[in-house]
């Protein structure tokens, strides 16, 4: 805008002297205007003075009537030949209202103005106010840029590096913290934006580029090829490869960086615990309806709540390119030893390592975790590594600030959903700035409350911990040892060693071999028992025919032949396994290897039976809860459906109890048996001691 600089100069002059300037002269009180004068009268909108027109003095060397209007305290919606002007006080008041009430629209403010003037609602004033407000905000941004330049705050990313004093300001000789910056990532669909009807573009094609937080689409799209689209049929591949979906930008082959055993375990773990999150779903499942241009925004903020970077989610859900674009800025701007929290942070860390950001991420010793709220929904193995409670240096931070942000962002949704792209970003930027100002003002109170909470934990919990250590004779090193043992235990929980699987298959074949040998011997004995004791060979010319006894011997003959063939097949499988496993002497029931494997198989069957019983009991308890809660207004059909499900579940639990008792009896020593009459009356999970 060529006039923006002189308009800003005029605004600053008016702002400096507005309290000393006389009130504008109403048009009906002004003297007659000579024909050679450049002064003019104009219709005005002023919610405070409620005047309808004003006399505006204009010099002959004036560049534009818009400048003279600002000098008089007014702003028009057009730079040339204005017909209506709005007082700057009215625009300033609307700006304050929008900052404190983001859902307060232009239309609502125009209705308030019309009510104040005691006139019917004028729709044309909405266009006047909206355009004038755009210009007013542009002037304020120019003023802000000048102030930043005067204070030396105009460097790139200055706000990101200095907006949060607790995160960025360091004292002399301050002890280094484990993490220099902690931040949160998440996406939300509060800021949806409707696309043009029928694919048509809006008349307002302006692009807003003055935000310190919003990343451009071109920059975000540069990370689009970091993730290879996965298809629904790739589930088996995904389970085997925790970083599947990340592809080499050269297009030659997948990137599988060299990782140690712990990193590989973390990748496998994260691929399992994050697969139920929508953000970790296949790319093809994140497509959105074409009715929306932007489905929402992806936000990053420091753990105190001040915003870092924001990007639009265009025609999609939470694609990997959005957090990767933010992570690129985190690595470049925030530096080393950063900790980021994301609801699928465990799986996203594998994506970072497999992308072009992986080397820098590893070199700067950055890491990801999951926020406390979503972390409790991950499996416990993931929590031992990625939950904030188990990360040294995370303190008492829960990383839940983004949820509060999206809750507040809901208020602006009705205003921006149908706005142009330019005004949507303008209003979002206004919201971001006000959010940061509110969080900045609340920093002292928040830090004070956190400090009190930390002191309370140290004073009360330390005493309880010391008493427990003394009474249980626990040493300081035992806690760390138990912590590491817990992590290792859950890391291998539910996994079978390769040798154990082969040994189990071999012993199962031996059991089948012995059963088949017994069946073959029994079938042969039955067949031989049909042979007469005084058997004599009878020629074909004899009087007795063989066909007379065929019906009696056919069944035994077939069974004997089948048993012999089955025995031969099992023997071949046993020999193949022995050759594969290098066994020279076949295991016997007295062999130590045989006995150890049988013990392992018995425990394996017991654990399988216990897991199945646990699943059925938990499902029954949840269904009982739904059936008994009347406050939810459960319908009759739903109650009937749940009752039928409970009946089916009862039969399944009965069978599961029988299977469990059989498996428990096979252990050495045997485990306690379960009584169905007791299990059927459990109403709380803690009553089931086995679980």
C-alpha positions as CSV (number, residue, x, y, z in Angstrom):
1,X,0.0,0.0,0.0
2,X,1.7,3.2,-1.2
3,X,-0.2,5.4,1.3
4,X,0.5,3.1,4.3
5,X,3.6,5.0,5.4
6,X,2.1,8.5,5.3
7,X,-1.1,7.1,6.9
8,X,1.1,5.7,9.7
9,X,2.8,9.0,10.1
10,X,-0.5,10.8,10.3
11,X,-1.9,8.3,12.8
12,X,1.1,8.7,15.1
13,X,0.7,12.5,15.0
14,X,-3.0,12.2,15.8
15,X,-2.3,9.7,18.6
16,X,0.3,12.0,20.1
17,X,-2.1,15.0,20.2
18,X,-5.6,13.4,20.2
19,X,-6.3,14.4,23.8
20,X,-5.4,18.1,23.0
21,X,-7.3,18.3,19.7
22,X,-10.7,19.9,19.6
23,X,-13.7,17.8,18.7
24,X,-14.5,17.6,15.0
25,X,-16.8,20.3,13.7
26,X,-20.2,19.0,12.7
27,X,-21.1,19.7,9.1
28,X,-24.2,21.7,9.9
29,X,-22.1,24.1,12.1
30,X,-19.2,24.7,9.7
31,X,-18.9,27.8,7.6
32,X,-19.6,27.7,3.9
33,X,-16.8,26.1,1.8
34,X,-15.3,28.2,-1.0
35,X,-15.3,26.7,-4.4
36,X,-11.5,26.8,-4.6
37,X,-11.1,25.0,-1.2
38,X,-10.0,21.4,-0.9
39,X,-11.8,21.0,2.4
40,X,-14.9,18.8,2.4
41,X,-17.7,17.4,4.6
42,X,-18.2,13.6,5.0
43,X,-20.6,11.3,6.6
44,X,-19.0,9.7,9.7
45,X,-19.7,6.8,12.1
46,X,-18.7,7.5,15.7
47,X,-20.1,5.3,18.5
48,X,-19.0,7.8,21.2
49,X,-20.1,11.2,19.8
50,X,-22.9,9.8,17.6
51,X,-22.3,12.5,15.0
52,X,-23.5,11.9,11.5
53,X,-21.1,14.2,9.5
54,X,-18.0,16.2,10.0
55,X,-16.0,19.0,8.3
56,X,-12.5,17.9,7.2
57,X,-9.9,20.6,6.5
58,X,-7.6,19.7,3.6
59,X,-4.6,21.6,2.3
60,X,-3.8,22.0,-1.4
61,X,-0.6,19.9,-1.1
62,X,-2.3,17.0,0.6
63,X,-1.5,13.6,-1.0
64,X,-4.8,12.0,-0.3
65,X,-8.0,12.7,1.6
66,X,-7.4,9.6,3.6
67,X,-4.4,11.4,5.3
68,X,-6.5,14.4,6.2
69,X,-9.2,12.1,7.6
70,X,-6.7,10.4,9.9
71,X,-5.4,13.8,11.0
72,X,-8.9,14.6,12.0
73,X,-9.4,11.3,13.8
74,X,-11.2,9.4,11.1
75,X,-10.4,6.5,8.6
76,X,-12.3,5.7,5.4
77,X,-12.7,2.3,3.8
78,X,-11.3,3.6,0.5
79,X,-8.2,5.7,-0.3
80,X,-9.8,7.8,-3.0
81,X,-13.1,9.8,-3.0
82,X,-14.3,8.5,0.4
83,X,-18.0,8.9,1.2
84,X,-18.1,7.5,4.7
85,X,-15.5,7.6,7.5
86,X,-15.2,5.8,10.8
87,X,-13.7,7.5,13.8
88,X,-10.4,6.0,15.0
89,X,-11.8,5.7,18.5
90,X,-14.6,3.5,17.2
91,X,-12.1,1.3,15.4
92,X,-9.9,1.2,18.4
93,X,-12.8,0.2,20.6
94,X,-13.7,-2.6,18.1
95,X,-10.1,-3.8,18.2
96,X,-10.2,-4.1,22.0
97,X,-13.5,-5.9,21.8
98,X,-12.1,-8.4,19.3
99,X,-9.0,-9.1,21.4
100,X,-11.1,-9.9,24.4
101,X,-14.0,-11.5,22.7
102,X,-12.7,-13.1,19.4
103,X,-16.2,-14.2,18.4
104,X,-17.5,-10.6,18.3
105,X,-18.0,-10.1,14.6
106,X,-18.2,-7.0,12.4
107,X,-21.9,-7.6,11.9
108,X,-22.5,-7.6,15.6
109,X,-20.5,-4.4,16.1
110,X,-22.4,-2.6,13.3
111,X,-25.7,-3.6,14.9
112,X,-24.5,-2.1,18.2
113,X,-23.6,1.1,16.3
114,X,-27.0,1.3,14.6
115,X,-28.7,0.8,17.9
116,X,-26.6,3.6,19.4
117,X,-27.6,5.9,16.5
118,X,-31.2,4.6,16.8
119,X,-31.4,3.7,13.2
120,X,-32.3,0.4,11.4
121,X,-29.5,-2.0,10.7
122,X,-27.4,-0.9,7.7
123,X,-25.8,-3.8,5.9
124,X,-23.5,-1.5,3.9
125,X,-21.8,-0.4,7.1
126,X,-20.4,-3.9,7.5
127,X,-18.3,-3.5,4.3
128,X,-17.2,0.0,5.4
129,X,-16.2,-1.2,8.9
130,X,-14.5,-4.4,7.7
131,X,-12.3,-2.6,5.1
132,X,-11.5,0.3,7.4
133,X,-10.6,-2.2,10.1
134,X,-8.2,-3.9,7.7
135,X,-6.5,-0.6,7.1
136,X,-6.4,0.2,10.8
137,X,-4.7,-3.1,11.6
138,X,-2.2,-2.5,8.8
139,X,-1.3,0.9,10.4
140,X,-0.9,-0.7,13.8
141,X,1.4,-3.3,12.3
142,X,3.5,-0.5,10.8
143,X,3.7,1.2,14.2
144,X,4.8,-2.1,15.8
145,X,7.5,-2.6,13.2
146,X,8.9,0.9,13.8
147,X,8.9,0.3,17.6
148,X,10.7,-3.0,17.1
149,X,13.3,-1.4,14.9
150,X,13.9,1.4,17.4
151,X,14.3,-1.1,20.2
152,X,16.5,-3.5,18.2
153,X,13.9,-6.2,18.1
154,X,13.4,-6.5,14.4
155,X,15.8,-9.4,13.8
156,X,14.3,-12.6,12.3
157,X,12.8,-14.9,15.0
158,X,13.3,-12.3,17.7
159,X,9.9,-12.9,19.2
160,X,10.4,-16.7,19.2
161,X,13.8,-16.3,21.0
162,X,12.7,-13.6,23.5
163,X,8.9,-13.8,24.1
164,X,9.1,-16.2,27.1
165,X,11.5,-14.9,29.8
166,X,11.5,-18.2,31.8
167,X,12.6,-20.1,28.7
168,X,15.1,-17.7,27.1
169,X,16.7,-15.6,29.8
170,X,19.7,-17.0,31.5
171,X,21.5,-15.7,34.6
172,X,25.2,-15.5,35.0
173,X,26.7,-18.8,36.3
174,X,23.3,-20.4,36.1
175,X,23.3,-24.2,36.3
176,X,22.6,-25.8,33.0
177,X,19.3,-27.6,32.8
178,X,18.9,-31.0,31.1
179,X,16.8,-29.3,28.5
180,X,17.3,-25.7,27.3
181,X,13.8,-25.4,25.8
182,X,10.7,-27.5,26.3
183,X,7.8,-27.2,23.8
184,X,4.5,-28.8,22.8
185,X,3.1,-29.8,19.4
186,X,-0.4,-30.7,18.4
187,X,-3.0,-30.2,15.7
188,X,-6.6,-29.1,16.1
189,X,-9.6,-28.5,13.8
190,X,-11.1,-25.5,15.6
191,X,-9.9,-23.1,12.9
192,X,-11.6,-24.8,9.9
193,X,-12.0,-22.7,6.8
194,X,-14.6,-23.3,4.1
195,X,-13.5,-23.5,0.5
196,X,-15.0,-21.4,-2.2
197,X,-18.3,-22.6,-3.6
198,X,-17.8,-24.8,-6.6
199,X,-14.1,-24.3,-6.5
200,X,-14.4,-20.6,-7.2
201,X,-11.9,-18.2,-5.6
202,X,-12.9,-15.4,-3.4
203,X,-12.6,-11.8,-4.5
204,X,-10.1,-11.1,-1.7
205,X,-6.9,-12.7,-3.0
206,X,-4.5,-10.9,-0.6
207,X,-2.0,-13.0,1.3
208,X,-1.1,-12.2,4.9
209,X,2.6,-12.5,5.5
210,X,3.2,-10.3,8.5
211,X,2.8,-12.9,11.2
212,X,5.8,-14.0,13.4
213,X,4.1,-17.4,14.0
214,X,2.4,-18.6,10.8
215,X,4.6,-20.6,8.5
216,X,4.0,-20.3,4.7
217,X,2.5,-23.1,2.7
218,X,5.5,-23.4,0.4
219,X,7.8,-24.0,3.3
220,X,5.5,-26.6,4.8
221,X,5.0,-28.4,1.5
222,X,8.8,-28.8,1.1
223,X,8.5,-31.6,3.7
224,X,5.6,-33.3,1.9
225,X,7.9,-35.9,0.3
226,X,9.5,-36.9,3.6
227,X,6.7,-39.4,4.3
228,X,5.7,-42.1,1.8
229,X,1.9,-42.6,1.7
230,X,1.0,-45.8,3.3
231,X,-2.0,-47.9,2.2
232,X,-4.4,-49.8,4.3
233,X,-3.0,-53.1,3.0
234,X,0.5,-52.3,4.4
235,X,-0.4,-53.2,8.0
236,X,1.8,-56.2,8.1
237,X,4.7,-54.2,6.7
238,X,4.0,-51.4,9.2
239,X,4.1,-53.9,12.1
240,X,7.4,-55.3,10.9
241,X,9.0,-51.9,10.1
242,X,8.4,-49.2,12.7
243,X,9.6,-46.4,10.4
244,X,7.8,-47.5,7.3
245,X,6.1,-44.5,5.7
246,X,9.3,-42.5,5.7
247,X,11.0,-42.4,2.4
248,X,14.3,-41.2,0.9
249,X,13.9,-37.9,-0.9
250,X,16.2,-39.2,-3.6
251,X,13.5,-41.8,-4.5
252,X,16.0,-44.7,-4.5
253,X,15.2,-46.6,-1.3
254,X,13.8,-46.3,2.2
255,X,15.9,-44.7,4.8
256,X,16.7,-47.0,7.7
257,X,19.4,-45.2,9.8
258,X,21.8,-47.2,11.8
259,X,20.3,-47.5,15.3
260,X,21.3,-49.4,18.3
261,X,19.2,-52.0,20.1
262,X,17.6,-49.5,22.4
263,X,16.5,-47.3,19.5
264,X,15.2,-50.3,17.6
265,X,13.2,-51.4,20.6
266,X,11.8,-47.9,20.9
267,X,10.7,-47.8,17.3
268,X,9.0,-51.2,17.6
269,X,7.3,-50.1,20.8
270,X,6.1,-46.7,19.3
271,X,4.8,-48.4,16.2
272,X,2.6,-50.5,18.5
273,X,1.3,-47.9,21.0
274,X,0.7,-45.0,18.6
275,X,-1.2,-47.0,15.9
276,X,-4.6,-46.2,17.6
277,X,-4.1,-42.5,17.3
278,X,-5.6,-40.6,14.3
279,X,-2.5,-38.5,14.0
280,X,-0.5,-41.7,13.4
281,X,-2.9,-43.2,10.9
282,X,-2.1,-43.9,7.2
283,X,-1.8,-40.8,5.0
284,X,-4.8,-41.8,3.0
285,X,-7.0,-41.9,6.1
286,X,-6.2,-38.2,6.8
287,X,-7.9,-36.8,3.8
288,X,-10.8,-34.4,4.5
289,X,-13.9,-33.3,2.8
290,X,-13.4,-30.9,-0.2
291,X,-15.8,-28.5,1.4
292,X,-12.9,-27.3,3.6
293,X,-9.9,-25.4,2.4
294,X,-8.0,-25.6,5.7
295,X,-9.1,-28.3,8.1
296,X,-7.5,-26.6,11.1
297,X,-4.1,-25.5,12.3
298,X,-1.0,-27.3,13.7
299,X,0.4,-25.4,16.7
300,X,3.6,-25.4,18.7
301,X,4.2,-23.5,21.9
302,X,6.7,-23.4,24.8
303,X,5.6,-25.3,27.9
304,X,4.6,-22.0,29.5
305,X,2.1,-21.4,26.7
306,X,3.6,-18.8,24.5
307,X,3.3,-19.7,20.8
308,X,6.2,-20.6,18.6
309,X,5.1,-21.6,15.1
310,X,1.7,-22.3,13.5
311,X,0.8,-23.9,10.2
312,X,-2.4,-24.5,8.3
313,X,-3.6,-28.1,7.8
314,X,-4.6,-27.8,4.1
315,X,-7.1,-30.3,2.7
316,X,-6.0,-32.9,5.3
317,X,-5.6,-34.0,8.9
318,X,-2.4,-34.1,10.8
319,X,0.0,-35.1,8.1
320,X,3.7,-35.6,9.0
321,X,4.8,-32.6,7.0
322,X,3.3,-30.2,9.5
323,X,5.2,-31.2,12.6
324,X,8.3,-31.8,10.5
325,X,8.2,-28.2,9.2
326,X,8.0,-27.0,12.8
327,X,10.8,-29.3,13.9
328,X,13.0,-27.9,11.2
329,X,12.6,-24.4,12.8
330,X,13.0,-25.9,16.3
331,X,16.4,-27.5,15.3
332,X,17.5,-24.3,13.5
333,X,16.3,-21.6,15.9
334,X,16.0,-23.2,19.4
335,X,19.3,-25.1,19.3
336,X,20.5,-28.0,21.4
337,X,19.0,-30.1,24.1
338,X,15.3,-29.4,23.4
339,X,12.4,-31.6,24.6
340,X,9.2,-31.7,22.6
341,X,5.9,-33.2,23.6
342,X,3.4,-34.6,21.1
343,X,0.5,-37.0,21.6
344,X,2.3,-39.5,19.3
345,X,5.8,-38.3,20.2
346,X,7.0,-41.9,20.6
347,X,6.3,-42.7,16.9
348,X,7.1,-39.2,15.6
349,X,10.6,-39.4,16.9
350,X,11.2,-42.4,14.6
351,X,9.8,-40.3,11.7
352,X,12.3,-37.5,12.6
353,X,15.2,-39.9,12.7
354,X,14.3,-41.3,9.3
355,X,13.8,-37.9,7.7
356,X,16.4,-35.4,6.5
357,X,16.2,-33.8,9.9
358,X,17.4,-36.9,11.7
359,X,21.1,-36.2,11.7
360,X,20.7,-32.6,13.1
361,X,18.1,-33.8,15.6
362,X,20.5,-36.5,16.9
363,X,23.5,-34.2,16.8
364,X,21.8,-31.5,18.9
365,X,20.7,-34.2,21.4
366,X,17.0,-33.3,21.0
367,X,14.3,-35.7,22.0
368,X,10.5,-36.2,21.9
369,X,8.0,-37.4,24.5
370,X,4.3,-37.7,25.0
371,X,2.3,-35.2,27.1
372,X,1.0,-36.5,30.5
373,X,-2.7,-36.6,29.5
374,X,-2.3,-38.6,26.3
375,X,0.7,-40.5,27.7
376,X,-1.5,-42.5,30.1
377,X,-3.3,-43.9,27.1
378,X,-0.1,-45.4,25.7
379,X,1.1,-48.8,26.7
380,X,3.1,-49.0,29.8
381,X,6.4,-49.8,28.0
382,X,6.0,-46.5,26.1
383,X,5.3,-44.7,29.4
384,X,8.6,-45.9,30.9
385,X,10.5,-44.1,28.2
386,X,8.3,-41.3,27.0
387,X,6.0,-40.2,29.8
388,X,7.1,-36.9,31.4
389,X,7.0,-38.5,34.9
390,X,9.9,-40.7,33.9
391,X,12.0,-38.1,32.1
392,X,14.7,-36.5,34.2
393,X,14.6,-32.7,33.6
394,X,10.9,-32.5,32.7
395,X,10.0,-31.6,36.3
396,X,6.3,-31.4,37.1
397,X,5.4,-30.2,33.6
398,X,2.4,-32.0,32.1
399,X,2.7,-30.4,28.6
400,X,-1.0,-29.9,28.4
401,X,-1.0,-26.2,27.4
402,X,-2.0,-26.9,23.8
403,X,-5.4,-28.3,24.9
404,X,-6.1,-25.0,26.7
405,X,-5.1,-23.2,23.6
406,X,-7.5,-25.1,21.3
407,X,-10.3,-24.7,23.9
408,X,-9.8,-20.9,23.7
409,X,-9.5,-21.0,19.9
410,X,-13.0,-22.4,19.6
411,X,-14.4,-18.9,20.3
412,X,-12.9,-17.5,17.0
413,X,-14.2,-20.3,14.8
414,X,-17.5,-18.7,13.9
415,X,-15.8,-15.6,12.7
416,X,-13.1,-17.1,10.5
417,X,-14.9,-20.1,9.0
418,X,-16.3,-18.2,6.1
419,X,-13.8,-15.3,6.0
420,X,-11.3,-14.8,3.2
421,X,-7.9,-16.4,3.6
422,X,-6.4,-13.0,4.3
423,X,-8.8,-12.0,7.0
424,X,-8.7,-15.5,8.5
425,X,-5.0,-15.1,9.0
426,X,-5.4,-11.6,10.3
427,X,-7.9,-12.6,12.9
428,X,-5.8,-15.6,13.9
429,X,-2.7,-13.4,14.3
430,X,-4.7,-11.1,16.5
431,X,-5.8,-14.0,18.6
432,X,-2.2,-15.3,18.8
433,X,-0.8,-12.0,20.0
434,X,-3.5,-11.6,22.6
435,X,-3.0,-15.2,23.8
436,X,0.8,-14.5,24.2
437,X,0.1,-11.2,26.1
438,X,-2.3,-13.0,28.5
439,X,0.2,-15.8,29.1
440,X,3.0,-13.3,29.6
441,X,1.0,-11.4,32.2
442,X,0.2,-14.7,34.0
443,X,3.8,-16.0,34.0
444,X,4.6,-14.8,37.5
445,X,1.5,-16.4,39.0
446,X,2.1,-19.6,37.1
447,X,5.7,-19.9,38.1
448,X,4.9,-19.0,41.7
449,X,2.2,-21.7,41.9
450,X,4.5,-24.3,40.3
451,X,7.2,-23.4,42.8
452,X,4.8,-23.9,45.7
453,X,3.7,-27.2,44.2
454,X,7.3,-28.4,43.8
455,X,8.2,-27.4,47.4
456,X,5.1,-29.2,48.7
457,X,6.2,-32.3,46.8
458,X,9.7,-32.1,48.1
459,X,8.6,-31.5,51.7
460,X,5.8,-34.1,52.0
461,X,6.8,-36.8,49.5
462,X,10.5,-36.8,50.6
463,X,9.4,-37.7,54.2
464,X,7.1,-40.5,53.0
465,X,9.9,-41.8,50.8
466,X,12.5,-41.8,53.5
467,X,10.2,-43.6,55.9
468,X,9.4,-46.2,53.3
469,X,13.0,-46.8,52.5
470,X,13.9,-47.1,56.2
471,X,11.0,-49.5,57.0
472,X,11.7,-51.7,53.9
473,X,15.5,-51.5,54.2
474,X,15.8,-50.0,50.7
475,X,19.0,-48.3,49.6
476,X,19.2,-45.3,47.3
477,X,20.7,-47.4,44.5
478,X,17.9,-49.9,44.7
479,X,15.4,-47.4,43.3
480,X,17.5,-46.8,40.1
481,X,18.1,-50.5,39.7
482,X,14.4,-51.4,40.1
483,X,13.6,-48.7,37.6
484,X,15.9,-50.1,35.0
485,X,14.7,-53.7,35.7
486,X,11.1,-52.5,35.2
487,X,12.0,-51.0,31.8
488,X,13.8,-54.2,30.8
489,X,10.9,-56.3,32.0
490,X,8.3,-54.5,30.0
491,X,10.6,-54.3,27.0
492,X,10.6,-58.1,26.8
493,X,7.1,-58.7,28.2
494,X,5.0,-60.6,25.7
495,X,7.9,-61.5,23.5
496,X,9.3,-65.0,22.9
497,X,12.9,-65.7,22.1
498,X,13.6,-67.3,18.8
499,X,15.1,-70.4,20.4
500,X,12.0,-70.9,22.6
501,X,9.7,-70.8,19.6
502,X,11.7,-73.4,17.8
503,X,12.0,-75.6,20.8
504,X,8.2,-75.4,21.4
505,X,7.5,-76.4,17.8
506,X,9.9,-79.3,18.2
507,X,8.4,-80.6,21.4
508,X,4.9,-80.2,20.0
509,X,6.0,-82.4,17.1
510,X,7.4,-85.0,19.5
511,X,4.1,-85.0,21.4
512,X,2.2,-85.4,18.1
513,X,4.7,-88.1,17.1
514,X,4.0,-90.1,20.2
515,X,0.3,-89.7,19.9
516,X,0.4,-90.7,16.3
517,X,2.5,-93.7,17.0
518,X,0.0,-94.8,19.7
519,X,-2.9,-94.3,17.3
520,X,-1.1,-96.2,14.5
521,X,-0.3,-99.1,16.8
522,X,-3.9,-99.1,18.0
523,X,-5.3,-99.1,14.5
524,X,-2.9,-101.8,13.4
525,X,-3.9,-103.9,16.4
526,X,-7.6,-103.5,15.7
527,X,-7.0,-104.5,12.1
528,X,-5.0,-107.5,13.0
529,X,-7.6,-108.6,15.5
530,X,-10.0,-109.1,12.7
531,X,-7.8,-111.9,11.3
532,X,-9.1,-115.4,12.3
533,X,-7.0,-117.4,14.6
534,X,-7.3,-120.4,12.1
535,X,-6.6,-118.3,9.0
536,X,-6.1,-120.3,5.8
537,X,-5.4,-119.1,2.4
538,X,-8.4,-119.3,0.1
539,X,-8.0,-119.3,-3.6
540,X,-10.3,-117.6,-6.0
541,X,-11.9,-120.9,-6.8
542,X,-12.9,-121.4,-3.3
543,X,-16.5,-121.5,-2.2
544,X,-16.1,-118.5,0.3
545,X,-15.7,-115.0,-1.2
546,X,-13.5,-112.2,0.2
547,X,-16.2,-109.6,-0.5
548,X,-18.3,-111.1,2.3
549,X,-16.0,-109.7,5.0
550,X,-15.1,-106.4,3.1
551,X,-17.7,-104.3,4.9
552,X,-16.4,-105.4,8.3
553,X,-12.7,-104.7,7.5
554,X,-12.9,-101.7,5.2
555,X,-13.1,-99.1,8.0
556,X,-10.3,-100.6,10.0
557,X,-8.1,-100.9,6.9
558,X,-8.7,-97.3,6.0
559,X,-8.0,-96.1,9.5
560,X,-4.8,-98.2,9.7
561,X,-3.6,-96.8,6.3
562,X,-4.3,-93.2,7.3
563,X,-2.5,-93.6,10.7
564,X,0.5,-95.0,8.9
565,X,0.6,-92.1,6.4
566,X,0.1,-89.6,9.2
567,X,2.9,-91.2,11.2
568,X,5.2,-91.0,8.2
569,X,4.4,-87.3,7.8
570,X,5.1,-86.4,11.4
571,X,8.3,-88.4,11.4
572,X,9.5,-86.4,8.3
573,X,8.7,-83.1,10.1
574,X,10.5,-84.2,13.2
575,X,13.6,-85.2,11.2
576,X,13.5,-81.9,9.4
577,X,13.4,-79.9,12.6
578,X,16.2,-82.0,14.1
579,X,18.4,-81.3,11.1
580,X,17.5,-77.6,11.2
581,X,18.2,-77.3,14.9
582,X,21.3,-79.5,14.8
583,X,19.8,-82.2,17.2
584,X,21.7,-85.5,16.9
585,X,19.8,-87.4,19.5
586,X,16.1,-87.1,19.7
587,X,14.8,-85.5,22.9
588,X,13.2,-87.9,25.4
589,X,10.8,-87.0,28.2
590,X,13.7,-87.4,30.6
591,X,16.0,-85.0,28.7
592,X,16.7,-81.6,30.4
593,X,15.9,-79.7,27.2
594,X,12.6,-81.5,26.9
595,X,11.6,-80.9,30.5
596,X,12.6,-77.2,30.3
597,X,10.6,-76.7,27.1
598,X,7.6,-78.5,28.6
599,X,7.7,-76.2,31.6
600,X,7.9,-73.1,29.3
601,X,5.0,-74.4,27.2
602,X,2.9,-74.9,30.3
603,X,3.6,-71.4,31.5
604,X,3.0,-70.1,28.0
605,X,-0.5,-71.7,27.9
606,X,-1.2,-70.4,31.3
607,X,-0.4,-66.9,30.4
608,X,-2.5,-67.1,27.2
609,X,-5.4,-68.4,29.2
610,X,-5.0,-65.7,31.8
611,X,-4.8,-63.0,29.2
612,X,-8.0,-64.2,27.6
613,X,-9.8,-64.4,30.9
614,X,-8.6,-60.9,31.8
615,X,-9.9,-59.5,28.6
616,X,-13.3,-61.1,29.0
617,X,-13.7,-60.0,32.6
618,X,-12.7,-56.4,31.9
619,X,-15.2,-56.3,29.0
620,X,-17.9,-57.7,31.2
621,X,-17.2,-55.1,33.9
622,X,-17.5,-52.2,31.4
623,X,-20.7,-53.6,30.0
624,X,-22.2,-54.0,33.5
625,X,-21.2,-50.4,34.2
626,X,-23.1,-49.2,31.1
627,X,-26.1,-51.3,32.0
628,X,-26.3,-50.0,35.5
629,X,-25.7,-46.3,34.9
630,X,-29.2,-44.7,34.6
631,X,-27.9,-41.1,34.4
632,X,-26.6,-41.7,30.9
633,X,-30.2,-42.2,29.6
634,X,-29.3,-45.5,28.0
635,X,-32.1,-46.5,25.6
636,X,-34.1,-49.7,25.9
637,X,-32.5,-51.1,22.7
638,X,-29.1,-50.4,24.0
639,X,-29.9,-52.1,27.3
640,X,-31.3,-55.2,25.5
641,X,-28.2,-55.3,23.3
642,X,-25.9,-55.1,26.4
643,X,-27.9,-57.8,28.2
644,X,-27.5,-60.2,25.3
645,X,-23.8,-59.4,25.1
646,X,-23.5,-60.2,28.8
647,X,-25.2,-63.6,28.3
648,X,-22.8,-64.4,25.5
649,X,-19.9,-63.1,27.5
650,X,-20.8,-65.3,30.5
651,X,-20.6,-68.5,28.3
652,X,-17.2,-67.3,27.0
653,X,-16.0,-66.6,30.5
654,X,-17.1,-70.1,31.7
655,X,-15.1,-71.6,28.9
656,X,-12.1,-69.3,29.7
657,X,-12.3,-70.3,33.4
658,X,-12.2,-74.0,32.4
659,X,-9.2,-73.4,30.1
660,X,-7.5,-71.4,32.8
661,X,-8.0,-74.1,35.4
662,X,-6.6,-76.8,33.1
663,X,-3.5,-74.6,32.3
664,X,-3.0,-73.7,36.0
665,X,-3.2,-77.4,37.0
666,X,-0.4,-78.2,34.5
667,X,2.1,-75.9,36.2
668,X,4.6,-77.0,38.7
669,X,3.6,-76.1,41.4
670,X,0.0,-75.8,40.3
671,X,-1.7,-72.4,40.5
672,X,-4.9,-71.8,42.5
673,X,-8.1,-72.8,40.7
674,X,-10.9,-70.3,39.9
675,X,-14.5,-70.8,40.8
676,X,-17.0,-69.6,38.2
677,X,-19.5,-68.7,40.8
678,X,-17.1,-66.2,42.3
679,X,-15.9,-64.7,39.0
680,X,-19.4,-64.1,37.9
681,X,-20.0,-61.8,40.9
682,X,-17.0,-59.6,40.4
683,X,-18.1,-56.0,40.1
684,X,-14.8,-54.2,40.4
685,X,-11.5,-55.0,38.7
686,X,-9.5,-54.9,42.0
687,X,-11.5,-57.9,43.2
688,X,-9.8,-60.1,40.6
689,X,-6.6,-60.7,42.4
690,X,-5.0,-62.6,39.5
691,X,-5.1,-59.5,37.4
